Amino acid sequence: MPSALPPSHSSPSPGPEPDDRRRRLALGVIATGMLMIILDGSIVTVAMPSMQRDLGFTPAGLSWVVNAYLIAFGSLLLLAGRLGDLIGRSRVFVAGTALFTVASVLAGAATTPALLIAARFLQGVGGAAVSAVGLGILVTLFTRPRERARAIAVFSFTGAAGASIGQVLGGVLTEALSWHWIFLINLPVGAAVLLGARRVLPAETGTGLSGGADVLGAALVTGGLMSAIYAAVQPAEYGWVSAPTLVPAALALVLLVAFTVRQATARTPLMPPRLFRSRNVAGANLVQVLMVAALFSFQVLVALHLQNVLGYGAAATGLAMLPAALAIGAMSLGASARLIARFGERVVLLAGILLLIGTLGLLTRVPEQARYVTDLLPVMLLAAGFGLALPALTALGMSGARDDDAGLASGVFNTTQQTGMALGVAVLSTLAAGRTDRLLGTGHARAEALTEGYRLAFTVGTGLLVAALAVAFLVLRPTPRPPVAAPADLTGTVATPATAER
């Protein structure tokens, strides 16, 4: 695999490599912290009916258990990534983990809807800090191409399979104990991550706040992203052409345009425009928006179909989706790094997206009374494409980063991920609900109406994946393939031409 960072962007004299055991432990700490964050994003979905019954949520209010987290998480990633570059990525990682852990305890102890929503917002703030800098730490710790490919594969597994694992765990905990424990379980995990982080993460000081905090740029992009994500989750309740949707959307547009102008003129921009001068970086982020938006329909709507149409319980739903997590894990941890080293990121990404098109394509024809083995299990196995696509995307999305702004590049990559998720929530859930309501209004049975709504969302999701495939094929450039290493060569060090465009 070619280096994810071009030589011209590397530190001229990085010094000796950190101890291998310490770096592996650091990878474990970062992956565990990220897994905790990602599990929490999906573990909530199967427990929401129990929360609604216990706390008295209205149907509209219940959506804010997800929305409050999503708004805080998505809008603060860029700012958290830049702070990591300025004050030290390890410090931001530790602070984010501590806040997330405390907020999880508050969420688990919540006795009213308002307390739970407030705790979820704080979880989103802490989650943004952890996610924004985790990848940046990895790409500076693992500089050799083959090692970096393996580290990114582990990191990507936490995102690709963590969501499905979260649904399994959420269902089991909710049925065996109560929904409170889906949050309280983060206390021992967070404590272990904090202890490990202080021992094995590099002691970075950052470039210092005087190196360019760009307070105005931070305020503009945070406000713009918060408004955009708020607008994106409103159509499910109010519709697309409504004041609660259009007003924050207009505000987001104004703020983000102002942020773009600011970045082109600021002496020390929060998001250097050069990050997107590479067509591979810009293309990878665009592909990620389309891909993640489409896969919302897999992660959430398949779970809803299992429960609302087929009558599965929370634990059974999680177990039914476990093969997807296993397939993704086997592909991302077992094969992706080797395939990327052999064929390059672009080829592996295209293959992964093709498998995902098959996943959602099969779901467009899912019958009302689907049988698991013949109708759903093949879908779960084809989800292995995510285990191919995400590591390749991650390497491409980080390819424009220098050592002094790896945190920012990580924040940008995660921001596009959250933007895609918010768009998926807004577009696909609204389309599914609208189709279901129309059919119910014309006398169709509930199970039939729900199935047709889900099929429409799966069809649109398939279209988004086809668009992602087209962007990946037309925009992304093949990466230089490394020479085959001798069997004894465990470093995989590759001399990549400095002139190669990434």
Residue pairs with C-beta under 8 A, 6 or more apart in sequence:
1 145
1 146
1 148
1 149
1 337
1 340
1 341
1 344
1 345
1 395
1 479
1 482
1 492
1 494
2 145
2 344
2 345
2 479
2 480
2 481
2 482
2 494
2 496
2 500
2 502
3 143
3 145
3 148
3 494
3 496
4 139
4 145
4 148
4 152
4 395
4 396
4 398
4 399
5 139
5 143
5 398
5 399
5 401
5 402
5 403
6 399
6 496
6 498
6 500
6 502
7 496
7 498
8 498
9 400
9 401
9 402
9 403
10 143
10 402
10 403
11 402
11 403
14 143
14 403
17 23
17 143
17 144
18 26
18 141
18 202
22 200
23 141
23 142
25 196
25 199
25 200
26 137
26 141
26 200
26 201
26 202
27 138
27 141
27 142
27 151
27 154
27 155
28 196
29 193
29 196
29 197
29 200
29 201
30 93
30 134
30 137
30 138
30 155
30 201
31 154
31 155
31 157
31 158
32 189
32 192
32 193
32 196
33 93
33 97
33 130
33 134
33 193
33 197
34 130
34 131
34 134
34 155
34 158
34 159
34 162
35 158
35 162
35 165
36 100
36 186
36 189
36 190
36 193
37 100
37 127
37 130
37 131
38 158
38 159
38 162
38 163
38 166
39 162
39 163
39 165
39 166
39 169
40 69
40 100
40 104
40 123
40 127
40 166
40 182
40 183
40 186
41 69
41 73
41 127
41 163
41 166
42 162
42 163
42 164
42 166
42 167
42 170
42 299
43 166
43 167
43 169
43 170
43 173
43 182
44 65
44 66
44 69
44 170
44 182
45 66
45 166
45 167
45 170
45 299
45 300
45 303
46 167
46 170
46 171
46 174
46 303
46 307
46 314
46 317
46 318
47 170
47 171
47 173
47 174
47 179
47 182
47 314
48 62
48 65
48 66
49 314
50 174
50 178
50 179
50 314
51 57
51 62
51 65
51 116
51 179
52 59
52 62
54 178
54 179
55 110
55 111
55 112
55 113
55 116
56 113
57 65
57 113
60 237
61 113
61 117
63 233
63 236
63 237
64 117
64 120
65 116
65 117
65 120
66 120
66 233
66 425
67 230
67 233
68 117
68 118
68 120
68 121
68 124
69 120
69 121
69 123
69 124
69 127
70 124
70 229
70 233
70 418
70 421
70 422
70 425
71 121
71 124
71 226
71 229
71 230
71 233
72 121
72 122
72 123
72 124
72 125
72 127
72 128
73 124
73 125
73 127
73 128
73 131
73 418
74 128
74 225
74 226
74 229
74 415
74 418
74 419
74 421
74 422
75 128
75 222
75 223
75 225
75 226
75 229
76 124
76 125
76 128
76 129
76 132
76 222
77 128
77 131
77 132
77 225
77 411
77 412
77 414
77 415
77 418
78 132
78 218
78 221
78 222
78 225
78 270
78 271
78 408
78 411
78 412
78 415
79 218
79 221
79 222
79 270
79 411
80 92
80 96
80 128
80 129
80 131
80 132
80 133
80 407
80 411
81 132
81 133
81 136
81 407
81 408
81 409
81 410
81 411
81 412
81 414
82 213
82 214
82 218
82 270
82 271
82 407
82 408
82 411
83 92
83 129
83 407
84 91
84 92
84 93
84 129
84 132
84 133
84 136
84 206
84 407
84 408
84 410
84 411
85 136
85 206
85 207
85 211
85 404
85 405
85 406
85 407
85 408
86 206
86 207
86 208
86 209
86 211
86 212
86 213
87 205
87 206
87 208
87 209
88 203
88 204
88 205
88 206
89 133
89 136
89 137
89 140
89 204
89 206
89 406
89 407
90 133
90 137
90 197
90 201
90 202
90 203
90 204
91 204
91 206
92 129
92 132
92 133
92 407
93 129
93 130
93 133
93 134
93 137
93 197
93 201
94 194
94 197
94 198
94 201
95 129
96 125
96 126
96 127
96 128
96 129
96 130
96 131
96 132
96 133
97 126
97 129
97 130
97 190
97 193
97 194
97 197
98 126
98 190
98 194
99 122
99 125
99 126
99 129
100 123
100 126
100 127
100 129
100 130
100 186
100 190
101 126
101 186
101 187
101 190
101 191
101 194
102 122
102 126
103 119
103 120
103 122
103 123
103 125
103 126
104 119
104 123
104 183
104 184
104 186
104 187
104 190
105 183
105 184
105 186
105 187
106 115
106 118
106 119
106 122
107 116
107 119
107 120
107 123
107 183
108 180
108 181
108 182
108 183
108 184
109 180
110 116
110 119
119 183
128 414
131 410
131 414
132 407
132 410
132 411
132 414
133 407
133 410
133 411
134 155
134 410
135 152
135 155
135 394
135 398
135 406
135 409
135 410
135 413
135 414
136 401
136 406
136 407
136 408
136 409
136 410
136 411
137 201
137 202
137 406
138 148
138 151
138 152
138 155
139 148
139 152
139 398
139 401
139 406
139 410
140 202
140 403
140 406
141 151
141 202
142 148
142 150
142 151
144 491
144 492
144 493
145 341
145 482
145 492
145 493
145 494
145 496
146 337
146 341
146 485
146 490
146 491
146 492
146 493
147 491
147 492
148 395
149 336
149 337
149 340
149 341
149 391
149 395
149 492
150 337
152 337
152 391
152 394
152 395
153 332
153 333
153 336
153 337
153 391
154 332
154 333
155 394
156 332
156 336
156 387
156 390
156 391
156 394
157 328
157 329
157 332
157 333
157 387
159 390
159 417
160 328
160 329
160 332
160 386
160 387
160 390
161 324
161 325
161 326
161 328
161 329
161 332
161 387
163 299
163 325
164 299
164 321
164 322
164 324
164 325
164 328
164 383
165 322
165 325
167 299
167 303
167 317
167 318
167 321
168 315
168 318
168 319
168 321
168 322
168 325
169 182
169 185
169 318
170 182
170 314
170 318
171 313
171 314
171 315
171 316
171 317
171 318
171 319
172 315
172 318
173 179
173 181
173 182
173 185
174 181
174 182
174 314
174 315
175 313
175 314
175 315
176 315
207 404
211 268
212 267
212 268
212 269
212 270
213 268
214 262
214 266
214 268
214 269
214 270
216 262
216 266
217 259
217 262
217 263
217 266
217 269
217 270
217 271
218 270
220 255
220 256
220 258
220 259
220 262
221 255
221 256
221 259
221 270
221 271
223 251
223 255
224 251
224 252
224 254
224 255
224 256
224 258
224 259
225 252
225 256
225 415
225 419
227 248
227 249
227 251
227 252
227 255
228 248
228 249
228 252
228 256
228 419
228 422
229 418
229 419
229 422
230 248
231 245
231 246
231 247
231 248
231 249
231 252
232 422
232 423
232 425
232 426
233 422
233 425
233 426
234 242
234 244
234 245
234 248
234 426
235 242
235 245
235 426
235 427
235 430
236 425
236 426
236 429
236 430
236 433
237 244
238 244
238 245
239 245
239 430
240 430
262 269
263 269
263 270
263 271
263 272
263 273
264 273
270 408
271 408
271 412
272 405
272 408
274 400
275 281
275 400
275 401
275 405
275 408
275 409
275 412
276 282
276 285
276 400
277 400
278 399
278 400
278 501
278 502
279 475
279 476
279 477
279 501
280 396
280 399
280 400
280 476
280 477
280 479
280 501
280 502
281 396
281 397
281 399
281 400
281 502
282 475
283 396
283 471
283 472
283 475
283 476
284 393
284 396
284 397
284 399
284 413
284 476
285 397
285 412
285 413
285 416
286 416
286 471
286 475
287 349
287 353
287 393
287 468
287 471
287 472
287 476
288 393
288 397
288 413
288 416
288 417
288 420
289 416
289 417
289 419
289 420
289 423
290 420
290 464
290 465
290 467
290 468
290 471
291 353
291 356
291 389
291 393
291 420
291 464
291 465
291 468
292 417
292 420
292 421
292 424
293 420
293 421
293 423
293 424
293 427
293 428
293 461
293 464
294 356
294 360
294 424
294 460
294 461
294 462
294 464
294 465
294 468
295 356
295 386
295 424
295 461
296 421
296 424
296 425
296 428
296 429
296 461
297 360
297 363
297 424
297 428
297 454
297 457
297 458
297 460
297 461
298 324
298 359
298 360
298 363
298 379
298 383
298 461
300 425
300 429
301 428
301 429
301 432
301 454
301 457
301 458
302 321
302 363
302 376
302 379
303 317
303 321
304 450
304 454
305 366
305 370
305 450
305 451
305 454
306 312
306 316
306 317
306 320
306 321
307 313
307 314
307 317
308 450
309 368
309 369
309 370
309 447
309 450
309 451
309 454
310 369
310 370
312 320
320 372
320 376
320 380
321 380
323 377
323 380
323 381
324 379
324 380
324 381
324 383
327 380
327 381
327 382
327 383
327 384
327 387
328 383
328 384
328 386
328 387
329 387
330 384
330 387
331 384
331 385
331 386
331 387
331 388
332 386
332 387
332 388
332 390
332 391
333 387
335 387
335 388
336 348
336 387
336 388
336 391
336 392
337 391
339 348
339 351
339 388
340 348
340 391
340 392
340 395
341 482
341 492
342 481
343 481
344 478
344 479
344 480
344 481
345 392
345 393
345 395
345 396
345 476
345 479
346 392
346 396
346 472
346 476
346 477
346 478
346 479
347 478
348 388
348 389
348 391
348 392
349 388
349 389
349 392
349 393
349 396
349 472
349 476
350 469
350 472
350 473
351 385
351 388
352 385
352 386
352 387
352 388
352 389
352 390
352 392
353 385
353 389
353 465
353 468
353 469
353 472
354 385
354 469
355 382
355 383
355 384
355 385
355 388
356 382
356 383
356 385
356 386
356 389
356 465
357 462
357 465
357 466
357 469
358 382
358 385
359 379
359 382
359 383
359 385
360 458
360 461
360 462
360 465
361 462
362 375
362 378
362 379
362 382
363 379
363 454
363 455
363 458
364 455
364 458
364 459
364 462
365 455
366 375
366 376
366 379
366 451
366 454
366 455
366 458
367 375
367 451
368 447
368 448
368 451
369 447
370 376
394 413
396 476
396 502
397 409
397 412
397 413
397 416
398 406
398 409
398 410
398 413
399 502
400 409
400 502
401 408
401 409
401 410
424 461
427 460
428 457
428 460
428 461
429 457
431 453
431 456
431 457
431 460
432 453
432 454
432 456
432 457
433 453
434 453
435 449
435 452
435 453
435 456
436 449
436 450
436 452
436 453
437 449
439 448
439 449
439 452
439 453
440 446
440 449
444 452
477 501
479 500
479 502
480 496
480 497
480 500
482 492
482 494
482 496
483 494
485 492
